[in-house]
Amino acid sequence: MELVRWENEHFGYLLRWASDPRMTAYVGNGMPWTPDYVAERHEQALRHWEVHGFGLHAVVEDGVVIGLAQMLDGDLGEIEIGYWIDPAWWGRGVASRVAVELRDRALAIADRVVAGTDARNAASGRVLEKAGLRYFTSKNTGGRLQHCYALDRGMSDKGVLRYSAFTTDPAGGNPAGVVLDASDLSDDEMLGIAAKVGYSETAFVVPRTEREFDVRYFSPKAEVPFCGHATIATSVALAERIGDGPLTFHTRAGEITIETSGGTASLTSVPTSTSAADPALVADALEALGYKEIGDGPVHVGFGGARHLLIPLKDREQLRELDYDFDALRDLMLAHDLTTVHLFWRESADLVHARDPFPVGGVVEDAATGAAAAAFGGYLRDLEGPQRFVISQGEDMGRPSRLEVDATREDRRVTVTGAAVPIP
């Protein structure tokens, strides 16, 4: 198999493939693959080679053109890769070989390679994982849910563990980076590592004693005072190495106690608090979210180690259709010191469905948000009294997560429990 520079002679292949619904379902920007659109994409591919020296390739096997492979210039030294193989050649390992070749070519000239797959195309995600790329977030593009993967040159030398929290399946939950000994790392180095990992948060640990640690949390954009899913991930990673039992984390938000057992961890937050959100903040948030109406119940700002805007939605469909103005919501959250917006719909007293936009962290959405779960537990306790319930999050991202919340303590702290597993 070889990748050949895209030329005029390849236009006919693209035109033929564009009539195959298996291609148009997963490739492109959501536009119909009309002959005019195919011609436009073809001309763009030719120009990209002239400007950048790389771009769209024809995939050739035994002298036959069987697909296309693409490298596109991106921001911050990234190169985006993608591919499509003629269905007649599916199941022969061609896609894996193409992904590896694209990976190597991209990392030869850039620090980071990224790729996105349609959430419905699970096979493509598995190919990227075989090529060493790791899932880091999901986003809506052209009305379609896309899973995003990345690999950084030299990242394996950074001592970063990767765990997915609030799940027993590495393909579910919320991924977190974990550095178990950050004693020699500066703030800038920690932020740089978190940015390269690309997860919503990476935790950096400095041991005090065998079971007591200083822990700091960095998103790709900034340090955050506390992160629940990274705490769960870090706790399970530590327990796998020093044994189950109690742990104490000293964080920027305060002291967090954790109990670990059998691949799960239960974190008890700092004392929670909630208060009614300012009407102007609510109005601006709803505008950025594109909601003209919401569900019953007050909108509060809740605290459980970090501040979260808690908004009830009217039904499951409204939650499922989340599609917001990233820049507008990010700017609003920064102005009000908000870590996430916690959107929720209660199916029953025992089950809550939630989504947490996280633009201030540089990612579209969290698949599981332990700190928001703690704040939300305090919110429900304040409104209705002590209770226990489960939050189902990440479903609409294709990363299902389960967070068990216990808001029955008298000291206003909330316990959030979940599993975590290493990401292979």
C-alpha positions in Angstrom: 0.0 0.0 0.0 1.2 3.5 -0.8 -0.1 7.0 -0.5 0.2 9.0 -3.7 -0.1 12.8 -4.1 -3.6 13.8 -5.3 -3.6 14.8 -8.9 -6.2 15.7 -11.6 -6.3 12.0 -12.7 -7.8 11.1 -9.4 -10.9 13.3 -9.7 -13.0 10.5 -11.3 -12.5 8.2 -8.3 -13.7 10.9 -5.9 -16.7 11.6 -8.1 -17.6 7.9 -8.2 -17.2 7.4 -4.4 -19.3 10.5 -3.7 -22.4 8.7 -4.9 -21.9 5.9 -2.3 -24.0 6.7 0.8 -21.4 4.9 3.0 -19.0 7.7 2.1 -21.3 10.6 2.4 -22.5 9.4 5.8 -19.0 9.9 7.3 -16.9 12.2 5.2 -17.2 15.9 4.5 -18.8 18.8 6.3 -22.5 17.7 6.1 -23.0 19.0 2.6 -24.4 16.8 -0.2 -21.7 15.4 -2.4 -23.0 17.0 -5.6 -20.7 17.0 -8.7 -20.0 20.7 -8.1 -19.1 20.1 -4.4 -16.8 17.2 -5.4 -15.1 19.5 -7.9 -14.7 22.1 -5.2 -13.1 19.6 -2.8 -10.8 18.4 -5.6 -9.6 21.9 -6.3 -9.0 22.6 -2.6 -6.9 19.4 -2.4 -4.7 20.5 -5.3 -4.2 24.0 -3.8 -3.4 22.5 -0.4 -0.5 20.6 -1.9 0.8 23.8 -3.5 0.6 25.8 -0.3 1.7 23.3 2.4 3.5 20.5 0.6 1.1 17.9 1.8 -2.6 17.2 1.7 -5.0 14.7 0.1 -3.5 11.4 -1.1 -4.8 8.5 -3.2 -4.5 5.2 -1.5 -3.0 2.7 -3.9 -2.9 -1.1 -3.4 -1.3 -3.3 -6.1 -1.6 -0.5 -8.6 -5.4 0.1 -7.9 -6.7 3.3 -6.3 -8.8 2.1 -3.4 -9.4 5.1 -1.2 -8.2 8.5 -0.1 -6.1 9.8 2.8 -5.7 13.3 4.0 -3.4 15.5 6.1 -4.6 19.1 6.8 -2.8 21.9 8.5 -4.3 22.9 11.9 -3.7 25.3 14.7 -0.8 25.2 17.3 1.4 22.8 15.3 -1.3 20.2 14.7 -2.0 18.2 11.6 -5.4 16.6 11.2 -5.6 13.3 9.4 -8.5 11.4 7.9 -9.2 8.6 5.4 -11.8 6.7 3.5 -11.4 3.2 2.0 -13.6 1.8 -0.8 -16.0 -0.6 0.8 -14.8 -3.4 -1.6 -11.5 -3.3 0.4 -13.0 -3.1 3.9 -11.9 -5.8 6.4 -8.4 -6.2 4.9 -6.5 -4.0 7.4 -6.0 -1.2 4.8 -7.5 1.5 7.1 -5.1 0.6 9.9 -2.1 0.8 7.6 -3.3 4.1 6.2 -3.8 5.5 9.7 -0.3 4.5 10.8 1.2 6.0 7.7 -0.6 9.2 8.1 0.3 9.3 11.8 4.0 8.9 11.1 4.0 11.5 8.3 2.1 14.0 10.5 4.4 13.6 13.5 7.5 14.0 11.2 6.5 17.6 10.6 4.2 18.5 13.6 4.1 18.1 17.3 0.6 16.7 17.4 -1.7 14.7 15.2 -5.5 14.8 15.6 -8.4 13.0 14.0 -12.2 13.1 14.2 -14.7 10.3 13.5 -18.4 10.3 13.2 -19.8 8.9 16.5 -21.7 6.3 14.5 -18.6 4.9 12.9 -17.1 2.9 15.8 -14.8 0.9 13.5 -13.0 4.1 12.6 -12.4 5.0 16.2 -10.9 1.5 16.8 -8.5 2.0 13.9 -7.3 5.3 15.3 -6.7 3.7 18.7 -4.7 0.9 17.1 -2.6 3.7 15.5 -1.9 5.0 19.1 -4.3 8.0 19.0 -6.4 8.4 22.1 -9.9 9.8 22.6 -9.9 13.2 24.3 -13.3 14.9 23.6 -16.4 15.0 21.5 -18.1 17.9 19.7 -21.0 18.6 17.3 -19.9 19.5 13.8 -22.5 20.2 11.1 -25.2 18.8 13.4 -23.3 15.5 13.8 -21.6 14.1 16.9 -17.9 13.6 16.3 -15.3 11.9 18.6 -11.9 13.4 18.6 -8.5 11.6 19.0 -4.9 12.8 19.3 -1.3 11.7 19.7 1.6 14.0 20.7 5.2 13.4 19.6 7.2 12.3 22.7 4.1 12.1 24.9 5.0 8.6 26.1 8.1 10.1 27.9 6.0 12.4 30.1 5.0 9.8 32.7 1.3 10.5 32.1 -1.2 7.7 33.0 -4.6 7.8 31.3 -7.7 6.6 33.1 -11.4 6.9 32.3 -13.6 7.8 35.4 -17.1 7.0 36.3 -17.1 3.9 34.1 -15.9 0.3 34.0 -15.4 0.5 30.2 -12.4 2.5 28.8 -14.6 3.5 25.9 -17.0 5.2 28.3 -16.7 7.7 31.1 -14.5 10.8 31.3 -10.8 10.5 30.5 -8.3 12.1 32.8 -4.5 12.3 32.8 -2.7 11.4 36.0 0.9 12.2 36.9 1.7 10.3 40.1 4.8 12.3 41.0 4.9 15.9 39.9 7.4 17.0 42.5 9.8 18.4 39.9 7.3 20.0 37.6 6.7 23.8 37.4 3.3 25.3 36.9 4.1 26.0 33.2 5.3 22.4 32.7 2.1 21.1 34.3 -0.1 23.3 32.1 1.9 22.3 29.0 1.5 18.6 29.8 -2.3 19.1 30.3 -2.5 20.9 27.0 -0.7 18.1 25.2 -2.8 15.4 26.9 -5.9 17.3 25.7 -8.3 15.8 28.3 -10.6 18.1 30.2 -8.3 17.7 33.2 -5.0 16.2 34.2 -4.2 15.7 37.9 -0.7 16.2 39.2 0.3 14.5 42.5 2.9 15.3 45.0 3.1 12.8 47.9 3.1 14.0 51.6 2.9 10.6 53.2 2.0 7.1 52.0 -1.7 8.0 51.8 -1.8 11.8 51.8 -1.1 13.9 48.7 -1.1 17.4 47.3 -3.1 17.4 44.1 -3.4 20.1 41.5 -5.7 20.0 38.4 -5.0 21.5 35.0 -7.3 21.8 32.0 -5.7 22.4 28.6 -6.2 26.1 29.2 -5.8 26.8 32.9 -5.5 25.4 36.4 -8.8 24.6 38.1 -9.3 24.4 41.9 -10.9 20.9 41.9 -11.9 18.2 39.5 -14.1 15.3 40.5 -13.5 12.8 37.7 -9.7 13.3 37.8 -9.9 12.7 41.6 -11.7 9.4 41.0 -9.2 8.5 38.3 -6.2 9.4 40.5 -7.5 7.6 43.5 -8.1 4.4 41.6 -4.6 4.7 40.1 -3.0 5.1 43.5 -5.1 2.3 45.1 -3.8 0.0 42.3 -0.3 0.7 43.5 -0.5 1.2 47.3 -3.7 -0.8 48.1 -7.3 0.0 48.8 -8.2 2.2 51.7 -8.5 5.9 52.7 -6.7 8.7 50.9 -6.5 12.4 51.6 -6.0 15.0 48.8 -5.0 18.6 49.6 -6.3 20.7 46.7 -6.7 24.4 45.9 -10.4 24.0 46.9 -9.6 22.4 50.3 -9.1 18.9 51.8 -10.8 16.0 50.0 -11.2 12.6 51.6 -11.5 9.5 49.5 -12.3 5.8 50.1 -11.1 3.3 47.6 -12.1 -0.3 47.1 -12.1 -2.7 44.1 -11.6 -0.2 41.3 -14.0 2.4 42.7 -13.5 5.6 44.7 -15.8 7.7 46.8 -14.8 11.3 47.2 -16.3 13.5 49.9 -16.3 17.1 48.8 -15.6 20.3 50.7 -18.8 21.7 52.2 -21.2 22.6 49.4 -23.3 25.7 49.0 -25.9 27.1 46.6 -27.5 30.4 45.9 -30.0 31.7 43.3 -28.2 32.8 40.2 -28.4 36.5 39.1 -31.2 36.9 36.5 -28.8 38.7 34.1 -26.4 35.7 34.3 -29.3 33.3 33.6 -30.5 35.3 30.7 -27.1 35.5 29.1 -26.5 31.8 29.7 -29.7 30.8 28.1 -29.0 33.0 25.1 -25.6 31.3 24.6 -27.1 27.9 25.1 -29.9 28.7 22.6 -32.7 27.9 25.1 -35.9 30.0 25.0 -37.4 28.0 27.9 -36.2 25.6 30.6 -37.7 23.3 33.1 -39.3 24.0 36.5 -37.1 24.7 39.4 -34.7 27.5 40.3 -31.4 28.2 38.5 -28.6 28.3 41.1 -24.8 28.7 41.3 -23.6 25.7 43.2 -20.3 25.1 44.9 -18.6 21.8 45.7 -15.0 22.7 45.2 -15.7 24.7 42.1 -18.6 26.9 40.9 -21.2 25.5 38.6 -24.3 27.1 37.0 -27.2 24.6 37.6 -30.0 24.7 35.1 -33.0 22.4 35.0 -34.3 21.5 31.5 -37.8 20.7 30.5 -37.3 17.2 29.1 -34.8 14.6 27.9 -35.0 15.8 24.3 -34.0 19.4 25.2 -30.9 17.9 26.9 -30.1 15.7 23.9 -30.2 18.5 21.5 -27.6 20.7 23.2 -25.7 22.8 20.7 -24.3 26.1 22.1 -22.3 29.1 21.2 -18.8 28.0 22.5 -17.2 31.5 22.6 -20.2 33.3 24.1 -20.6 30.7 26.9 -16.9 30.6 27.6 -16.6 34.4 28.0 -19.7 34.5 30.2 -18.3 31.7 32.4 -15.0 33.3 32.7 -16.6 36.6 33.8 -18.6 34.8 36.5 -15.9 32.3 37.6 -17.9 29.2 36.5 -16.2 25.9 35.9 -19.1 24.2 34.1 -22.8 24.7 33.3 -24.6 21.7 34.7 -27.7 21.0 32.6 -30.0 18.4 34.1 -33.3 16.6 33.7 -34.8 14.4 36.4 -36.3 11.2 35.1 -37.2 10.2 38.7 -36.2 10.9 42.3 -33.4 8.4 41.9 -32.1 9.1 38.4 -30.9 12.4 36.9 -29.6 12.9 33.3 -27.0 15.6 32.9 -24.6 17.4 30.4 -21.8 19.8 31.4 -20.5 22.2 28.8 -16.9 23.1 29.7 -15.7 25.7 27.2 -13.5 27.4 29.8 -11.4 24.3 29.9 -11.0 24.3 26.1 -13.3 21.3 25.5 -16.9 21.3 24.4 -18.3 19.0 27.1 -17.4 16.8 30.0 -18.6 13.2 29.9 -18.7 13.0 33.7 -18.2 15.9 36.1 -17.7 14.9 39.8 -17.4 18.4 41.1 -20.6 19.4 39.5 -22.3 16.3 40.8 -21.2 17.3 44.4 -22.5 20.9 43.8 -25.8 19.5 42.4 -26.2 17.2 45.3 -25.9 20.2 47.7 -28.5 22.0 45.5 -31.1 19.2 45.8 -30.4 18.7 49.5 -31.0 22.4 50.1 -34.2 22.4 48.1 -35.7 19.1 49.1 -33.7 17.6 51.9 -31.2 14.8 52.2 -31.2 12.2 49.4 -29.2 9.7 47.3 -29.4 9.4 43.5 -27.5 8.5 40.3 -26.5 10.9 37.6 -26.3 9.5 34.1 -24.0 11.7 32.0 -22.1 11.3 28.8 -24.8 9.4 27.0 -25.2 11.9 24.2 -21.5 11.9 23.6 -21.3 8.2 23.3 -19.3 8.1 26.6 -21.9 6.8 29.2 -21.0 7.6 32.8 -22.5 6.7 36.1 -22.1 9.0 39.2 -23.6 7.9 42.5 -24.4 10.9 44.7 -24.9 10.8 48.5 -26.2 14.1 49.8 -27.3 13.0 53.3 -24.4 14.3 55.5 -25.2 16.9 58.1 -21.9 18.8 57.5 -23.0 19.9 54.0 -20.4 17.8 52.3 -21.5 15.5 49.5 -20.0 12.1 48.5 -19.7 11.1 44.9 -18.8 7.5 43.9 -17.6 6.0 40.7 -15.3 3.4 39.1 -12.3 4.1 37.0 -10.2 2.0 34.5 -6.9 2.5 32.7 -7.2 3.5 29.0 -5.1 1.0 27.0 
